[in-house]
Amino acid sequence: MKKKFTYICVAASILFLTNACTDLKEQVLDESLTAKLTDQEAANGLIVPVYALLPELFQHTRYFALQEISTDEAILPYRGGTDWGDNGIYLALHQHNTSSTDPNVNNTWKTLTQALSRSITAITSFKSSNLPNAELYTAEARGMRAYYNMIILDLFGIAFIKEDAGTTSKIVRGDEAVKYIESELLAIEPVVQPKSVMGPGRLNQAAVWGLLSRLYLNATVYRNIYATTFDFAPADMDKVLLYTDKIINSGQAKLSADYFSIFDDDNHSNEELIFAVDQRADLNGHNRLAYFSLSGDQFPLAEFPAANGTDGPAISCREFGQAIFIRLGCKLMAM
């Protein structure tokens, strides 16, 4: 029996070897293995990854959770049964008892640093690009690098200075970080195009003005996050008004007639949006934030019946009312 089994194994091995030596001739149906990318195609391939992680960053389990669940604006309670428990991570986040293993913190950090890395890769690559509008693409990548750094500074108190993918980052804090981000945004302000050309899904001129105004609005805190009191310098506040006035007077954005249309899944043409993640289903899915706070039997988008509400977070009606009041009564445009 043992000898017979050996013969079977040898025969099987020969059969596999015979098949492995088949002269396979692949018939390419929809792509070419030898095609050379044009300069424009190569440029698109570099700039798209710079923006690609924005939908992930603004998922309800990442940046949104850190910014909202950790405040009095929202809470994600465990109501028993099969509702949200997640080992108490959202309760801990709301109580400011978050541990180093919290997935919301870790995933937000990884997404931000990866997006920052992609921006630097694009900047480095565009230096040798033959594309006529390489300067514009470089400005976009630099602006996104500044934007990601500003979020990192806001969340973690640091920013990264890195000009080339092959070098080591310099970590900066406080006033040095604020000045670095400011200098990057000011450098690209005259290069990037108006929103009417770029659209709200790419870093446009109005978006740069908005980011500058946000930076100046928070600069006092960024310069010394451990201060016991904060004195918001008039010079910073004047710049907030300067750049928000630029947005308003440019005509690149205006308040929407219907407030709730800002949050539609087809809001890419909404004039109030200045810089936002495009929520169309064929680009970024089905707008996870739209159903995050809905009850389990509600469906925000009819074409996605599986995207029912999560029975998740609760939001303060007082905070929601204040948000609408501020929108109607303040010169600051929505970002």
ZAMARGU-4260 file (C-alpha; in steps of 0.2 Angstrom, whole numbers, plus 5000, padded with zeros to 4 digits):
<rodrens>
0) 5000/5000/5000 | 5014/5012/5004 | 5023/5008/4987 | 5006/5011/4978 | 5004/5028/4987
5) 5022/5033/4982 | 5017/5030/4964 | 5002/5041/4965 | 5012/5055/4973 | 5025/5054/4959
10) 5011/5054/4945 | 5003/5069/4953 | 5019/5078/4954 | 5023/5075/4936 | 5005/5081/4931
15) 5007/5097/4941 | 5024/5100/4933 | 5017/5098/4916 | 5003/5110/4919 | 5015/5123/4926
20) 5026/5123/4910 | 5011/5127/4899 | 5015/5142/4888 | 5002/5154/4894 | 4998/5168/4882
25) 4988/5182/4891 | 4975/5191/4880 | 4974/5209/4887 | 4956/5215/4885 | 4955/5232/4894
30) 4973/5238/4898 | 4990/5239/4891 | 5005/5233/4900 | 5017/5244/4890 | 5007/5261/4889
35) 5016/5276/4895 | 5007/5289/4906 | 5006/5306/4900 | 5012/5320/4911 | 4994/5325/4915
40) 4990/5307/4920 | 5005/5305/4930 | 5001/5322/4939 | 4983/5316/4943 | 4991/5300/4950
45) 5001/5310/4962 | 4988/5323/4968 | 4973/5311/4970 | 4981/5301/4984 | 4984/5318/4993
50) 4965/5320/4995 | 4960/5301/4995 | 4960/5299/5014 | 4949/5314/5018 | 4933/5303/5018
55) 4942/5291/5030 | 4948/5305/5041 | 4930/5312/5043 | 4922/5295/5047 | 4912/5296/5063
60) 4924/5284/5071 | 4939/5295/5068 | 4941/5314/5068 | 4923/5317/5071 | 4923/5306/5087
65) 4938/5315/5094 | 4931/5332/5091 | 4913/5329/5095 | 4911/5314/5107 | 4924/5321/5118
70) 4914/5337/5121 | 4897/5342/5127 | 4891/5343/5109 | 4888/5324/5108 | 4889/5308/5117
75) 4888/5290/5112 | 4880/5281/5126 | 4878/5262/5129 | 4859/5259/5130 | 4860/5240/5133
80) 4856/5226/5121 | 4865/5226/5105 | 4868/5245/5105 | 4885/5253/5105 | 4896/5247/5118
85) 4913/5245/5110 | 4921/5241/5127 | 4917/5258/5134 | 4929/5268/5122 | 4916/5281/5118
90) 4911/5283/5136 | 4929/5285/5141 | 4932/5298/5126 | 4917/5308/5133 | 4924/5307/5151
95) 4942/5311/5145 | 4948/5295/5151 | 4954/5289/5134 | 4968/5276/5135 | 4983/5274/5123
100) 4975/5259/5114 | 4959/5269/5109 | 4956/5265/5091 | 4948/5282/5087 | 4964/5291/5092
105) 4976/5278/5084 | 4966/5277/5068 | 4965/5296/5067 | 4984/5298/5070 | 4988/5285/5056
110) 4976/5293/5044 | 4983/5310/5046 | 5001/5305/5046 | 4998/5294/5030 | 4989/5309/5022
115) 5004/5320/5026 | 5016/5308/5019 | 5006/5307/5003 | 5007/5326/5002 | 5026/5326/5004
120) 5028/5313/4991 | 5018/5323/4978 | 5028/5339/4982 | 5044/5330/4980 | 5038/5322/4963
125) 5031/5338/4956 | 5049/5346/4957 | 5054/5336/4942 | 5037/5336/4933 | 5036/5343/4915
130) 5018/5347/4917 | 5014/5366/4913 | 5003/5368/4928 | 5015/5358/4940 | 5016/5374/4950
135) 4997/5373/4954 | 4998/5355/4958 | 5012/5358/4970 | 5003/5372/4978 | 4988/5361/4981
140) 4999/5348/4989 | 5008/5361/5000 | 4991/5368/5005 | 4985/5350/5010 | 5001/5347/5019
145) 4998/5363/5029 | 4980/5358/5032 | 4984/5341/5039 | 4998/5349/5050 | 4985/5361/5057
150) 4973/5346/5062 | 4988/5337/5070 | 4993/5353/5079 | 4975/5355/5085 | 4973/5337/5091
155) 4991/5333/5097 | 5000/5349/5099 | 5014/5346/5086 | 5017/5349/5067 | 5029/5341/5055
160) 5041/5350/5044 | 5047/5339/5030 | 5052/5345/5013 | 5057/5329/5005 | 5052/5311/5006
165) 5070/5306/5009 | 5073/5317/5024 | 5068/5316/5043 | 5054/5326/5049 | 5057/5341/5061
170) 5044/5341/5075 | 5038/5359/5079 | 5026/5366/5093 | 5018/5382/5098 | 5022/5398/5089
175) 5035/5389/5078 | 5021/5377/5071 | 5009/5392/5069 | 5021/5402/5059 | 5026/5387/5048
180) 5008/5383/5044 | 5004/5402/5041 | 5019/5403/5029 | 5014/5388/5019 | 4996/5395/5016
185) 5002/5412/5012 | 5014/5406/5000 | 5001/5396/4990 | 4987/5409/4991 | 4991/5418/4975
190) 4994/5402/4966 | 4978/5391/4969 | 4963/5394/4959 | 4946/5401/4963 | 4932/5389/4969
195) 4923/5391/4953 | 4938/5383/4944 | 4943/5370/4957 | 4926/5366/4965 | 4923/5363/4984
200) 4932/5346/4983 | 4950/5353/4980 | 4960/5366/4989 | 4954/5382/4981 | 4957/5400/4985
205) 4943/5403/4996 | 4948/5387/5006 | 4965/5394/5009 | 4957/5410/5016 | 4946/5400/5027
210) 4960/5390/5034 | 4970/5406/5037 | 4956/5413/5047 | 4954/5397/5057 | 4973/5397/5060
215) 4972/5415/5067 | 4956/5412/5077 | 4965/5398/5086 | 4983/5404/5086 | 4983/5410/5104
220) 4979/5393/5110 | 4991/5384/5098 | 5005/5395/5104 | 5003/5389/5122 | 4991/5375/5124
225) 4995/5373/5143 | 4991/5391/5147 | 4979/5395/5161 | 4971/5410/5152 | 4971/5415/5134
230) 4973/5433/5128 | 4967/5433/5110 | 4978/5446/5101 | 4969/5460/5092 | 4981/5457/5077
235) 4976/5439/5075 | 4957/5444/5076 | 4959/5457/5063 | 4967/5444/5051 | 4952/5433/5055
240) 4940/5447/5049 | 4952/5450/5034 | 4951/5433/5027 | 4933/5430/5030 | 4929/5446/5022
245) 4939/5440/5007 | 4928/5425/5006 | 4912/5435/5007 | 4917/5449/4995 | 4925/5437/4982
250) 4908/5429/4978 | 4915/5412/4978 | 4903/5406/4992 | 4886/5412/4999 | 4874/5405/5012
255) 4863/5392/5006 | 4844/5395/5005 | 4841/5378/5013 | 4852/5375/5028 | 4849/5356/5028
260) 4854/5355/5009 | 4872/5357/5015 | 4872/5339/5021 | 4864/5331/5006 | 4873/5317/4997
265) 4873/5327/4981 | 4879/5344/4989 | 4894/5346/4978 | 4886/5360/4969 | 4880/5369/4985
270) 4887/5387/4985 | 4889/5387/5004 | 4902/5374/5004 | 4920/5380/5002 | 4930/5365/5005
275) 4922/5348/5009 | 4922/5330/5005 | 4912/5325/4990 | 4898/5314/4996 | 4891/5308/4980
280) 4889/5289/4981 | 4900/5285/4966 | 4915/5294/4974 | 4915/5291/4993 | 4901/5279/4998
285) 4884/5284/5006 | 4888/5298/5018 | 4891/5289/5034 | 4889/5304/5045 | 4871/5306/5038
290) 4865/5290/5047 | 4877/5290/5062 | 4865/5299/5073 | 4848/5291/5066 | 4838/5278/5074
295) 4839/5260/5068 | 4823/5261/5058 | 4828/5277/5048 | 4836/5277/5031 | 4844/5293/5025
300) 4847/5288/5007 | 4833/5277/4998 | 4846/5270/4986 | 4856/5262/5001 | 4843/5252/5011
305) 4857/5244/5021 | 4863/5261/5027 | 4850/5262/5041 | 4853/5273/5057 | 4865/5267/5070
310) 4855/5271/5086 | 4872/5279/5090 | 4876/5296/5097 | 4865/5309/5104 | 4867/5328/5101
315) 4863/5343/5112 | 4848/5352/5106 | 4855/5368/5114 | 4872/5366/5104 | 4862/5363/5088
320) 4852/5379/5090 | 4867/5389/5094 | 4875/5383/5078 | 4861/5389/5068 | 4861/5406/5077
325) 4879/5408/5074 | 4877/5404/5055 | 4864/5417/5053 | 4871/5430/5063 | 4890/5430/5060
330) 4901/5435/5046 | 4911/5418/5047 | 4907/5407/5032 | 4904/5389/5034 | 4919/5378/5030
</rodrens>
